Amino acid sequence: MAYLSEIFAAWRPILAATLGMGTGMSIAGTVTSAIAPTLVADVGWAKAQFAMIGTLGVLTAIAMPFIGRLADVIGVRFTAAIGLVCMPLTFVGFSLCGGSFALFAVFYVIQTFVCVTTTATVYSRLAVQHVVHARGLALAIIACGPAVFSAVGGPLLNGYVEANGWEAAYRAMALLVTVTGIVTFLLIPPERAGAAQADEQAAQKAPAPIRRRARDDYPVIFRSPPFWILLGAMLLCNLPLTLVLVQLKMLVLDNGVSGEDAAVMFTTLAVGMLLGRFLTGVALDRLPPHIVSFVTMVLPAVGLFILASPNDTMGIVTFSIFCLGFAVGAEGDVLAFLVARYFRTTIYSSVLGLLTAATALSNGAGALYLSWTLARTGTFDQFLVTAGTGVLVGSSLLLLLGRREREARAMAPA
């Protein structure tokens, strides 16, 4: 009961982060997926031309380290406020672009680069600041915000687009995120200047610094072995992410699944992600985190190797997709939890921003490698084996964190 009481006591920051995540930048993909077909058909853009917009996603990798640093310096409330203000403005901009592809791309760049202040790199800090013993569960709850919007808001938005057109849909989204943005901002507890630094310095019986300096913090990050372990793990474990984000239907069709049965795979993926978030969050709170991290992050390797095998029965493919979804759901909890465990709260978002950027770069590299292997072989098999091997190595790196756990136990008072 005490475990859940901590969640109830921190209901305000958890609700703020969940609502902020559920209506922030994380829903941009769902919104674009629902509106894009009507938009492209109405303005006459070629599908290949519109697909080029996706390459601008690399800006996220560039922005994340800066966003993370900003959250550490000025706090969650005012960092998130930047995206809360810009998000509805970009939706209004999309509705006014008419047939101008260049104008649409400009607003897309602004959204991609600026509105990432409304992502987990910023909002997960609220769970780290206000929850200790049930931190894994708190992070899991926050991570479910975008999934809830996609499940509930996706079909509603799709119907609204069909009935009213893409311009009205973008204006409706602007109104929605304006209202939820105001509520989110008001729910985020005000952060006292230097509170996190003062708490940590008091624990060490040292005076709190007046302000945080990058030249002091980043050497600490880069000298930390856990940072390099997590960096290597994220770079290797996210190579197959492009399969989940873009290529899922094509992948299962290539494995003999019919078009009708492909819908089951999307449901399986969603169920796997949801279970991955909650089960991993609770397990991280109660079990050795390096063991939990390895077990959850190695699952995609199992699924990828099975998909590369000749076994293409419906049950086998469904199990493989479940493994991919479970790991994608678990990863957000694993990364946020481990960063909070091995780094001070004062540099939490700075570290998480760097590692999130590595995740984005890994996804992009995986997409390029998949494109090359498909052009060369015409099948997914080579990519599945290579990416599965990368996941196996990357998840195994997380076991090296066990040494840090043993050191921490050895230093703890009896």
N, C-alpha and C positions, 0 to 999 in steps of 0.2 A: 504493500500500500504506500509505503514511503517513496517507492520508486515512481509511482504515478503522481504522488502529491507534488513532486518537484515540477512535473509538467503543468499541473493545474496552477501552481504558484506563479509560473512564468507564462501564463496564458496570453498576456498582452504582447510581448515580443514574439512569441511563437506564431500567434495569429497574424501579426503584422508581416512577418517574414513569409508565411504561407500565402497570404493574400497578395503580397508584393511579388512573390515568385509566380503565382498563378495568373497574374495579369500583367506581368512585366515582359522583358525581352524574350523569355523562354517560350512565350506563346507565338512569337513572330512566325515560326515555321508553320504552325497550325493555321494561322490567319492567311498566310500566303498560299498554302495548299488549297484552302477553301475558295479563295477569291481569284487565284491566277487563271484558271481555265476560262472564266467569264471575261476577265480583263483582257487576256491575250486575244480571244475571239472577237471582242468588241472593238479593240483599237487596231487590230490587224498585224500585230507583231508575230514574227516567226517563232516557233517553239525553241529553236536553237538559239535565237537571239535572247529570249527571255532566260534561257538556261545559263547564259553568261553571267547573269546577276549573281548566281551562286558562288562564283569565284571571288566575289567581294567579301565573302565570309572570312577570308584570311585576316581582315582588319580586326576581327575579334581577338586573334592571337596577339596582335600588336597592342591592342588597347588594354588587355587584361592586367598586365603587370602595373600599368599606371593606375588603373581603377582600384586594384588591390591596395596599392600604396596610399591612394587617396583615402580609402576607408580607414586605414590605420592612423592617418594623420588628423582627419577632421571628423571621423566617426561615421556610423551607418546612416544616421538620419539625413545629414546634409549631402552625403555622397549619393544616396538613393534618390534624393530630391532632384538631382540633375536629370536622371532618366525619367523620373515621374513627370517632370515638366515637358521634356522633349518627346516622350513616347506619343502622347495625343497629337502633338504638333506634326510629327512625321506622318501619322495616319491622315490628318487633314491634308498634308502636302500630297500624299498619294492620290487622294480623291480629286485634287485640282490639277494633276499632271496632264490630263487629257490624253493625247496620243504621243506625247513627248517621252521617248525612251530615256533620253539624257536626263530629263528632269526627274523621272522616276528613279534613276540610278543615283542621282544626287541625294534624294531623300533616303534611299536605301543605305547609302554610305553613312549618312548622319545617324540613322537608327542603329546600324551595326557598330559604329564606333563609340557613340555617346550613350545609348540606352542600355549598354551592358552594365551600367551601374545598378540595374534592377535584376541582377542574376545572383547565383549562389555565392559567388566570390564576395559579395557584399552582405547579403541577407543571412548567410549561414553564421556570420559573426555574432548575430543576436543570440543564437543557440549557445555558442561558445561562451558568451559573456554572462548569460543568465542561467544556464543549466550545467550541472557537473556530473551527477551520478546517472542521470537519464539522458545524457547528451546524444547518444546514438539514436534513441527513439525520437528525440526532438528534431534532429537533423532529417530523419526519415519522414516525419510529418511535414516539415517544410518542403522537402523535395517532392511531395505529392501534389503541391499546388498546380504546376503546369499539367500534370496528368489529369487532374480533376477538370480543369478547364477544357482540355482536349476531348475528354469523354462527354462532358455536358455541353460545353459551348460550341464545340466543333460542328455537330449536327445542326444546332440552332443557327449558327452563322452560315452554314451551307444553304439552309432553307431560306435565310434572309437574302442571300446573294441572288438566288434563283428568282425570288419574288420582286426584289427592289433594285438589283443591279450592283455592280462593284463599287461605284462611287458612293452610293448610300451606305453600303456595308462598311467602307472605310470610315465614313463619318460616324456611324453607329459605334464602331470600335473606339474612335477618338473620344466619344462621350463616355463610354464604359470605362476606359482606362483613366479618364479624368476623375470620375467619381471614386473609383477604387484607389487611385493614387492619393487623393485627399485623405481618404480613410486610413490608408497605409501610413502616410506621413504622421497623422495624428496618433496612431497606435504605437509607433516606434518610441520607446522611452527616451527622453532627453538624456544625452550622455554628458556627464560632467567632464570638463576639460582636464585631461591628464588622469582620469579615474583609473584606467587600466594600468597605466604606468605606476601610479601611486600605490595601487594594491600590490603589484609585484615587488616594487622597491621596499614597501613596508615589510613584506614577508622576508626580504633579505636584510632588513634593518639598515637600509641605505636611503639617502635622499632621492626624491623623484626628480627626473630631469625636467627642465622647463619645456622643451619641445623635442620631437623626434627628428633625428637627422639620418638621411639615407646613407651617408658615409660611415655611420656607426652601425646601422642595422644590416645592410647588405653583406658586409664581410662576415658577420655572424651567420647569416643564412648560408653563404657559399662555403663556409668552413664546416658546416654541419653535415656529417655522414648521412643522417636520415634524408636530407634534402636530395642528395645525389641518388640515393636508393629509390626514393619516390619519383624523381625525374626519370630515371631509367625505366621504372615500372610503367609510368604513364605513357612514355613514348612507345613502348613495345605492346602494351595491353590494348591500346586504342587503334591499332592498325586496322582491325576489322570493323570499326564503328560505321564506316561508310555503307556496309551491308545492311545495317539496321536502319540507317537514316534514308537511304536512297534506293538500294538495290534488292530489298527483301523479296518483293513479288517476283522479280526476274530470277532470283536465286532459287526460290522454291519451285518455280516452273521448270527451271533447268534440272531439278532433282525429281522430275516426274509428277509433281503435284498439279492437279487440274486447276483451271481458273476458278471454278466454284469453290474448291477446297482451299484456295489461297487465302480466302477471307478468314478461315479458321486460324491461319498462321498469324495474322495481325492480332486476333484475340489472344492467342497463345503468347505472343510477344508482350502484350499489355499486361496480362496476368503475371508473367514472369517478372516484369519490371516492378510491379506493385509488391509482389511477394519478396523480391530481392531487396527492396528498400526497407520494409518493415522487419523482416527476419534478420537482415544484416544489422540494422540499427540496434535491435534488442541484443543480438549476439555480441556486438562490440562492447556493450555496456557490461556484459557478464563473463565473457571468455577472453583469453589472450588475443589481443587485436591482430598480432602478426599472423596467427593461425587462421582466424576468421577471414582476414584480408586475402590470404593465399587461397583458401578454399573457394571463396566467392569469385575471385578474379581469374582462377584457373578454369572455371567452367566453360568459357567460350572455346578454349582449346579442345575440350572434349567434343563440343558441338561441331566445331569446324572440321576436325578430323573425321567425324562420322559423316558429315555432308560430303567430304571428299572421297568417301568409300563408295563401293558399288551398291551398298544397302540403301535403297530409295523408297522403302515402305512408308506409308503415311505416318505410322507411329514413330518410326525412327526420325523422320524429318521434323515432326512436331516436337519431339524431345530435344532435338538439336536447337530449334528456334527458341524453346523455353530456356535452355542454357544461356543463349545469347541475351535474351531479355532479362533474365535474373541478374546477370553480371552487369548489364547497363544500369539497372536499377540500384544495384549494390554499390557501384563505383562512386556515386555522389556521396554516399554515407562514408565509405572507406576513406576517400581522399580528405574530406572535411574533418573526419574524426582523427585521422593520423596526424594531420597538420596541427590540430589543436593539442594533441598529446605530446608532440616532440618539439613544439615551438611556443614561445611566449605569446600571450594574447596581444601584446603590443605590436607584434610583427605578423600576426596570423594572416590577415588578408594580403599582405605583401607576398608571403610564401604561396598562399593559395592562388593568387593571381599569376605567378610565374608557372605554377604547375598546370593551371587551367589553360594557359597559353600553349604549353607543351602538348596537352591533350588535343587542342585544335590543330596544331601542326602535324601531329601524328595522324589525325583523321584525314587531313589534306594529303599527306604522303601516301596513306593507304589508298585513297581515291585515285591518285596518279598511278600507283603501282597496279591497281586493279584494271584501270583503263589500258595499261600497257600489256598486261597478261591476257586480257580479253581479246585485244587486237592481234596478239601473237598466237594464241592457242584456241580462241573461240569458246573456252569453257572457264568455269570458276575454279577448277581443281587446283591449279598451281597457286593461285592466290590463297585458297583455303588452307593448303598445307603450309605455305610460308607464314601467313598470318597466325595460324595455330601454333607454329613453333615459336613465333615472337611472343605470343601470349603466355606460352608455357615458361619461357625464360623470364619474361617480365614479372609474372606472378611469383615465380620462385625467388626473385630478388627481395620480395616483401618478407620472406622468412629471415632475411638478414637483420630485420628489426628486432628479432627475438633477443639478440645480444643486448640491445638497448633496454629491453624489458628486464633482463636478468640483472643488468647494472643498476637499474632503478630499484629493484627489489633488494639488492645488496646494500644500497645506500639508505633505504628506508629505516626509520627507527623501529625497534622491536615493540 
